[in-house]
Amino acid sequence: MSVPVLIAAGGEPWEADLVAAAVATDGIDVVRRCVDVADAVATASSGSVGVALVSVGLPGLDADAVRRLAGTDVLVVAVVGGNETEQAARQHASALGIAAVVPWTRLREVPALARDTRRESVAELALRPTAVERDDAAVPVTDRRRDGLLTAVWGPSGAPGRSTLARSIAAELAARGRRTALIDADVDGGTQAAALALLDEVSGILVAARDANAGTLTPETLTASLRWIGPDLGVLTGLPRADRWPSLRAAAYEALLDVAREIADDVVVDLGLALDDVDEPGFDSAAPRRAAVARHTLAVADRVLVVGSPDPVGLSRLARAVLDVRTRLGIEPDVVVNRLRPTLGWSAGEVADAVERFTGLRPVALLPDDPAALDHCLVHGYTTVEGAAGSPFRTALVTLVDRLRVHDAELA
């Protein structure tokens, strides 16, 4: 049975040779010769093709376009032609998220490659170790090795202190000599730059996402996009406005996290509260999703901290938040209670008991409400390491980070 194929080579000098070879190859049925990326995506979305043969030089082909093609259950194959070497094409394809590379003179391998992907997803194929190169085989592209531990800081509505906790944990890790990247990925509008008194003329996360979507994001370019506070703490500043969230395409953001793990011992991500796409049309599966950033980060994180406040409203929201990440994402988080204050009339033990009763989880930390120290840091653009030494909040935070580091060592 022939594999239905679309071809999108973008006017490459060897495009005519590619089409002729595809038509003459047993097991391949050329459904359409697409003129551009939009034509290719539309053809793939029709469900009439199983493989997309594309040139990595196709104008407009970026990580998001590849994701949209692959999201329609189409195997995307980068075709090598002309003077381009397989190695160069493979590197370019890997940066764009393309799973396999094959020279146009070896199209006979495409049907077998397509049959293989029916048994494993394209994502699994891309992550599989590279096969030994042979002259007669198409070689899957490998993913990069990941090193850094990723901590996702998330929580329900009501301003429980997600950004403060993420910023403080990142600063504490950096103070211990761990190279740390703090990523402001709050799609409701980033606040880390303002809190740290960073002149944010250009959003770091938008620059990095643009590079990732173009397939040009590298450890060097991401390092340059970070704003460095001392030698070990780099901040990737967030969205300047909430309405810029569609610029964080899923494929680009996922690549960004991968590269961040390459350059840092710890990656701490400050997330917005969105886990639903209820305000977005469901009929367009290729449209960006506002909740994709939080959902992906939570899914791939080594540690998820759900932050809540200890008052009755905050505890109710915290219980629902823990239930959300458990039932929707299958994640068992760690719970942090923030802004514990004596005016509530409850002791730390009573609050911890209530959290455990509502969620089944004992809090890993109960951080005191410490407005004097935190306001001092906020006004002067300090981290808690710089501006809150000896404060009740910093003391409790150090204990939390110590506990997290012990857990990391046990896992290692």
Backbone hydrogen bonds, N-H to C=O, Kabsch-Sander energy under -0.5 kcal/mol:
donor,donor_aa,acceptor,acceptor_aa,energy
3,V,27,G,-3.1
5,V,29,D,-2.8
6,L,51,V,-2.3
7,I,32,R,-2.4
8,A,53,L,-2.9
12,E,9,A,-1.0
15,E,12,E,-2.3
18,L,14,W,-2.2
19,V,15,E,-2.6
20,A,16,A,-2.4
21,A,17,D,-2.5
22,A,18,L,-2.5
23,V,19,V,-2.5
24,A,20,A,-1.7
25,T,21,A,-0.7
25,T,22,A,-0.8
28,I,25,T,-1.5
29,D,3,V,-2.8
30,V,28,I,-0.5
31,V,5,V,-3.2
31,V,29,D,-0.7
32,R,5,V,-1.0
34,C,7,I,-2.8
34,C,32,R,-0.7
37,V,59,P,-0.6
40,A,36,D,-1.9
41,V,37,V,-2.8
42,A,38,A,-2.4
43,T,39,D,-2.2
44,A,40,A,-2.7
45,S,41,V,-2.4
46,S,42,A,-0.8
46,S,43,T,-0.7
47,G,44,A,-1.5
48,S,43,T,-0.8
50,G,4,P,-3.1
51,V,4,P,-1.7
52,A,75,L,-2.9
53,L,6,L,-2.9
53,L,51,V,-0.6
54,V,52,A,-0.7
54,V,77,V,-2.6
55,S,8,A,-1.9
58,L,55,S,-2.0
61,L,58,L,-2.3
62,D,60,G,-0.8
63,A,213,N,-2.8
66,V,62,D,-2.3
67,R,63,A,-2.3
68,R,64,D,-2.3
69,L,65,A,-2.2
70,A,66,V,-3.0
71,G,67,R,-2.2
72,T,69,L,-1.4
73,D,70,A,-1.6
74,V,69,L,-0.8
75,L,50,G,-2.6
76,V,74,V,-0.6
77,V,52,A,-2.9
77,V,75,L,-0.6
78,A,100,A,-2.7
79,V,54,V,-3.1
80,V,102,V,-1.7
84,E,81,G,-1.4
89,A,85,T,-2.4
90,R,86,E,-2.8
91,Q,87,Q,-2.1
92,H,88,A,-2.3
93,A,89,A,-3.0
94,S,90,R,-2.5
95,A,91,Q,-1.8
96,L,92,H,-1.3
97,G,93,A,-0.9
97,G,94,S,-0.7
98,I,93,A,-2.8
99,A,76,V,-0.6
100,A,76,V,-0.8
101,V,139,V,-0.9
102,V,78,A,-2.5
104,W,80,V,-2.5
106,R,103,P,-2.0
107,L,104,W,-0.8
109,E,106,R,-1.8
110,V,107,L,-1.7
113,L,109,E,-2.1
114,A,110,V,-2.6
115,R,111,P,-2.2
116,D,112,A,-2.1
117,T,113,L,-1.5
118,R,114,A,-0.6
118,R,115,R,-0.9
119,R,116,D,-1.4
120,E,116,D,-0.8
125,L,121,S,-2.0
126,A,122,V,-2.3
127,L,123,A,-1.6
128,R,124,E,-1.0
137,A,134,R,-1.1
139,V,101,V,-0.8
141,V,99,A,-2.3
147,D,261,R,-0.5
148,G,261,R,-2.3
149,L,265,D,-2.5
151,T,149,L,-0.6
151,T,267,V,-3.2
152,A,150,L,-0.5
152,A,303,R,-2.8
153,V,151,T,-0.5
153,V,269,V,-2.7
154,W,152,A,-0.6
154,W,305,L,-2.8
165,L,161,G,-2.3
166,A,162,R,-2.7
167,R,163,S,-2.6
168,S,164,T,-2.3
169,I,165,L,-2.7
170,A,166,A,-2.3
171,A,167,R,-2.1
172,E,168,S,-2.2
173,L,169,I,-2.5
174,A,170,A,-2.3
175,A,171,A,-2.1
176,R,172,E,-0.8
176,R,173,L,-0.8
177,G,174,A,-2.0
178,R,173,L,-1.8
179,R,177,G,-0.6
180,T,232,D,-3.5
181,A,266,D,-2.5
182,L,180,T,-0.5
182,L,234,G,-3.1
183,I,181,A,-0.6
183,I,268,V,-3.0
184,D,182,L,-0.6
184,D,236,L,-2.3
185,A,183,I,-1.1
185,A,270,D,-2.1
187,V,185,A,-0.8
189,G,186,D,-1.7
190,G,239,L,-1.9
195,A,191,T,-2.4
196,L,192,Q,-1.7
197,A,194,A,-1.2
198,L,193,A,-3.0
200,D,198,L,-0.8
201,E,199,L,-0.9
205,I,237,T,-2.5
207,V,203,S,-2.0
208,A,204,G,-2.5
209,A,205,I,-2.3
210,R,206,L,-2.2
211,D,207,V,-2.2
212,A,208,A,-2.6
213,N,209,A,-2.5
214,A,210,R,-1.6
215,G,212,A,-1.0
216,T,211,D,-2.7
217,L,211,D,-0.8
222,L,218,T,-2.6
223,T,219,P,-2.1
224,A,220,E,-1.8
225,S,221,T,-1.1
226,L,222,L,-1.0
226,L,223,T,-0.5
227,R,235,V,-2.9
228,W,226,L,-0.7
229,I,233,L,-3.7
230,G,228,W,-0.7
234,G,180,T,-2.7
234,G,232,D,-0.5
235,V,227,R,-2.6
236,L,182,L,-3.1
236,L,234,G,-0.5
237,T,235,V,-0.9
244,R,241,R,-1.6
245,W,242,A,-1.5
247,S,244,R,-2.0
248,L,245,W,-2.2
249,R,247,S,-1.5
253,Y,249,R,-2.7
254,E,250,A,-2.5
255,A,251,A,-2.0
256,L,252,A,-2.2
257,L,253,Y,-2.1
258,D,254,E,-1.9
259,V,255,A,-2.4
260,A,256,L,-2.4
261,R,257,L,-1.9
262,E,258,D,-0.8
262,E,259,V,-0.6
263,I,259,V,-1.3
264,A,260,A,-1.1
265,D,179,R,-2.3
266,D,179,R,-1.9
267,V,149,L,-3.3
268,V,181,A,-2.8
269,V,151,T,-2.8
269,V,267,V,-0.5
270,D,183,I,-2.8
270,D,268,V,-0.5
271,L,153,V,-2.1
271,L,269,V,-0.6
272,G,185,A,-0.7
280,E,277,D,-1.7
285,S,283,F,-0.9
287,A,284,D,-1.2
292,A,289,R,-1.3
293,V,290,R,-0.5
295,R,291,A,-2.5
296,H,292,A,-2.5
297,T,293,V,-2.2
298,L,294,A,-2.6
299,A,295,R,-1.9
300,V,296,H,-2.0
301,A,297,T,-1.3
302,D,150,L,-1.7
303,R,150,L,-1.7
305,L,152,A,-3.1
305,L,303,R,-0.5
306,V,304,V,-0.6
306,V,334,D,-3.0
307,V,154,W,-2.6
307,V,305,L,-0.6
308,G,336,V,-2.3
315,L,311,D,-2.9
316,S,312,P,-1.8
317,R,313,V,-2.3
318,L,314,G,-2.5
319,A,315,L,-2.4
320,R,316,S,-1.7
321,A,317,R,-2.3
322,V,318,L,-2.5
323,L,319,A,-2.0
324,D,320,R,-2.3
325,V,321,A,-2.2
326,R,322,V,-1.8
327,T,323,L,-2.8
328,R,324,D,-2.7
329,L,324,D,-0.6
329,L,325,V,-0.7
330,G,326,R,-1.1
331,I,325,V,-2.3
334,D,304,V,-3.1
336,V,306,V,-2.6
337,V,365,A,-2.5
338,N,308,G,-3.1
338,N,336,V,-0.6
340,L,367,L,-2.6
344,L,341,R,-1.5
345,G,342,P,-1.9
351,V,347,S,-2.2
352,A,348,A,-2.6
353,D,349,G,-2.4
354,A,350,E,-2.2
355,V,351,V,-2.6
356,E,352,A,-2.4
357,R,353,D,-2.3
358,F,354,A,-2.3
359,T,355,V,-2.7
360,G,356,E,-2.0
361,L,355,V,-0.6
364,V,335,V,-2.6
365,A,335,V,-0.9
367,L,337,V,-3.2
369,D,340,L,-2.9
370,D,368,P,-0.6
374,L,370,D,-2.4
375,D,371,P,-2.7
376,H,372,A,-1.7
377,C,373,A,-2.0
378,L,374,L,-2.4
379,V,375,D,-2.8
380,H,376,H,-1.7
381,G,377,C,-1.0
382,Y,377,C,-2.4
387,G,383,T,-2.7
388,A,384,T,-1.7
391,S,388,A,-2.1
395,T,391,S,-2.5
396,A,392,P,-2.2
397,L,393,F,-2.4
398,V,394,R,-2.7
399,T,395,T,-1.6
400,L,396,A,-2.0
401,V,397,L,-2.8
402,D,398,V,-2.6
403,R,399,T,-2.1
404,L,400,L,-2.4
405,R,401,V,-2.6
406,V,402,D,-2.2
407,H,403,R,-2.0
408,D,404,L,-2.3
409,A,405,R,-2.3
410,E,406,V,-2.0
411,L,407,H,-2.0
412,A,408,D,-2.1
